[in-house]
Amino acid sequence: MRSIKKLFNILLIILLGIFSVNAQQATSNGGEASGSGGTVSYSVGQVVYQSHDNGTNSVSEGVQQAFEISNHVGIAEASAIQLTMNVFPNPSNGLLTLCIKDYVSNDLVYQIYDQNGKQVSRGRIKGQSTQISLSQHAASTYFLNVLDANKEIKTFKIIKH
């Protein structure tokens, strides 16, 4: 009985060794390749990848995906507007200060939305410095939109502790 177990274990180890050797066919060390169609970056171990395309979007599995994060949203002609706007402190414990410089308008309002897109607060901006209270709202992430005549000119992501 012992000899059968030993033989089985030896055979199992040999088979696992054979299949493990074939598990990875080749490796690469990473780098960039460029040509007339563009540039591709690759990394260690990336030998083969699959690409999925639905006509609008495409994803390539195993390929480094480039993305851009933009924190300015709003009016298309924003380059003509001289605007300096800050919200502090962020993260906040309940009281925010919205400071606006180099921008004159009588129709500025702010709107605060929760993560579900529900408007939780709204108010008029009357000067260069406006105090906004979040003390009645739960600790969460909010979005503060600044609008001029119902046109969104800036959005801030606010974290309330």
C-alpha positions as CSV (number, residue, x, y, z in Angstrom):
1,M,0.0,0.0,0.0
2,R,2.9,2.4,0.9
3,S,4.6,1.7,-2.4
4,I,1.5,2.6,-4.4
5,K,1.1,5.9,-2.5
6,K,4.8,6.7,-3.1
7,L,4.5,5.8,-6.8
8,F,1.3,7.9,-7.1
9,N,3.0,10.9,-5.3
10,I,6.1,10.7,-7.5
11,L,3.9,10.5,-10.7
12,L,1.9,13.5,-9.5
13,I,5.0,15.6,-8.8
14,I,6.4,14.7,-12.3
15,L,3.1,15.6,-14.0
16,L,2.8,18.9,-12.1
17,G,6.4,19.7,-13.0
18,I,5.8,19.1,-16.7
19,F,2.6,21.2,-16.9
20,S,4.1,24.0,-14.7
21,V,7.0,24.4,-17.2
22,N,4.6,25.0,-20.0
23,A,2.4,27.4,-18.0
24,Q,4.3,30.5,-19.2
25,Q,5.6,30.5,-22.7
26,A,7.5,33.8,-22.8
27,T,8.0,37.0,-20.9
28,S,8.9,40.5,-21.9
29,N,10.7,43.1,-19.9
30,G,8.6,46.1,-20.8
31,G,9.2,49.3,-22.8
32,E,7.6,51.3,-25.6
33,A,7.2,50.6,-29.3
34,S,6.2,53.3,-31.8
35,G,5.3,53.5,-35.4
36,S,3.3,55.5,-37.9
37,G,0.1,54.4,-36.1
38,G,1.1,55.6,-32.7
39,T,2.9,54.5,-29.5
40,V,2.3,51.4,-27.3
41,S,3.6,50.9,-23.8
42,Y,4.0,47.3,-22.5
43,S,5.1,45.8,-19.2
44,V,6.6,42.6,-17.7
45,G,4.8,39.5,-18.6
46,Q,2.5,41.0,-21.2
47,V,2.7,38.6,-24.1
48,V,-0.8,38.4,-25.4
49,Y,-3.8,40.6,-24.8
50,Q,-7.4,40.7,-26.0
51,S,-9.2,43.8,-27.3
52,H,-12.9,44.4,-27.0
53,D,-14.7,47.1,-29.1
54,N,-18.4,48.0,-29.2
55,G,-18.1,50.8,-31.7
56,T,-18.2,53.6,-29.0
57,N,-15.6,52.3,-26.5
58,S,-12.7,49.9,-26.6
59,V,-10.8,48.1,-23.8
60,S,-7.6,46.1,-24.2
61,E,-7.1,43.6,-21.4
62,G,-3.6,43.6,-20.0
63,V,-2.7,46.9,-21.6
64,Q,-2.0,50.0,-19.6
65,Q,-5.0,52.3,-20.0
66,A,-4.4,56.0,-20.2
67,F,-7.0,58.3,-18.6
68,E,-7.3,62.0,-17.8
69,I,-9.0,63.6,-14.8
70,S,-10.3,67.1,-15.3
71,N,-11.5,69.3,-12.4
72,H,-12.9,72.1,-14.6
73,V,-16.4,71.8,-15.9
74,G,-18.7,74.4,-17.3
75,I,-19.2,77.1,-19.9
76,A,-17.5,76.5,-23.3
77,E,-16.2,80.0,-23.5
78,A,-14.5,79.7,-20.1
79,S,-11.1,80.7,-21.6
80,A,-12.5,84.3,-22.0
81,I,-13.5,84.5,-18.3
82,Q,-10.9,85.6,-15.8
83,L,-12.0,83.5,-12.9
84,T,-10.3,82.4,-9.6
85,M,-12.5,80.3,-7.4
86,N,-11.6,78.3,-4.2
87,V,-13.4,76.3,-1.6
88,F,-11.8,75.7,1.7
89,P,-11.3,73.9,4.0
90,N,-11.7,70.6,2.1
91,P,-12.2,68.1,3.7
92,S,-14.6,70.1,5.9
93,N,-16.2,69.6,9.3
94,G,-19.3,71.6,8.3
95,L,-18.5,75.2,7.3
96,L,-17.1,76.0,3.8
97,T,-15.9,79.2,2.4
98,L,-16.3,79.9,-1.3
99,C,-14.0,82.6,-2.5
100,I,-14.5,84.1,-6.0
101,K,-12.0,86.7,-7.4
102,D,-11.8,88.4,-10.8
103,Y,-15.4,87.7,-11.7
104,V,-18.4,90.0,-11.5
105,S,-21.9,88.7,-11.9
106,N,-25.3,89.3,-10.1
107,D,-26.6,85.9,-11.0
108,L,-24.2,83.6,-9.2
109,V,-25.7,80.7,-7.3
110,Y,-24.3,77.5,-5.8
111,Q,-26.0,74.1,-5.6
112,I,-24.8,71.1,-3.5
113,Y,-25.5,67.6,-4.6
114,D,-25.0,64.3,-2.8
115,Q,-23.4,61.2,-4.4
116,N,-26.8,60.1,-5.8
117,G,-27.3,63.4,-7.7
118,K,-29.9,64.7,-5.3
119,Q,-29.8,68.4,-4.6
120,V,-29.4,69.0,-0.9
121,S,-28.7,72.7,-0.7
122,R,-28.9,75.9,-2.8
123,G,-28.0,79.5,-2.2
124,R,-27.1,82.8,-3.8
125,I,-23.5,84.0,-3.9
126,K,-23.5,87.7,-2.9
127,G,-19.9,88.6,-2.7
128,Q,-16.3,87.5,-3.1
129,S,-16.6,85.3,0.0
130,T,-19.6,83.2,0.8
131,Q,-20.0,80.9,3.9
132,I,-21.8,77.6,3.2
133,S,-22.9,75.3,6.0
134,L,-22.9,71.6,5.6
135,S,-23.5,70.9,9.3
136,Q,-27.0,69.6,8.8
137,H,-25.8,67.0,6.3
138,A,-24.2,63.6,7.0
139,A,-20.5,62.9,6.6
140,S,-20.1,62.0,2.9
141,T,-18.8,63.3,-0.5
142,Y,-20.7,66.2,-2.1
143,F,-20.5,68.2,-5.3
144,L,-20.7,72.0,-5.2
145,N,-21.7,73.5,-8.5
146,V,-21.3,77.2,-9.1
147,L,-23.7,78.6,-11.8
148,D,-24.0,82.0,-13.5
149,A,-27.4,82.6,-15.0
150,N,-28.2,78.8,-14.9
151,K,-24.9,78.0,-16.7
152,E,-22.5,75.8,-14.7
153,I,-19.1,77.5,-14.5
154,K,-17.3,75.3,-11.9
155,T,-17.7,72.1,-9.9
156,F,-16.0,71.2,-6.7
157,K,-15.8,67.8,-5.0
158,I,-16.3,68.4,-1.2
159,I,-15.6,65.9,1.5
160,K,-17.4,66.3,4.8
161,H,-16.1,64.5,7.9
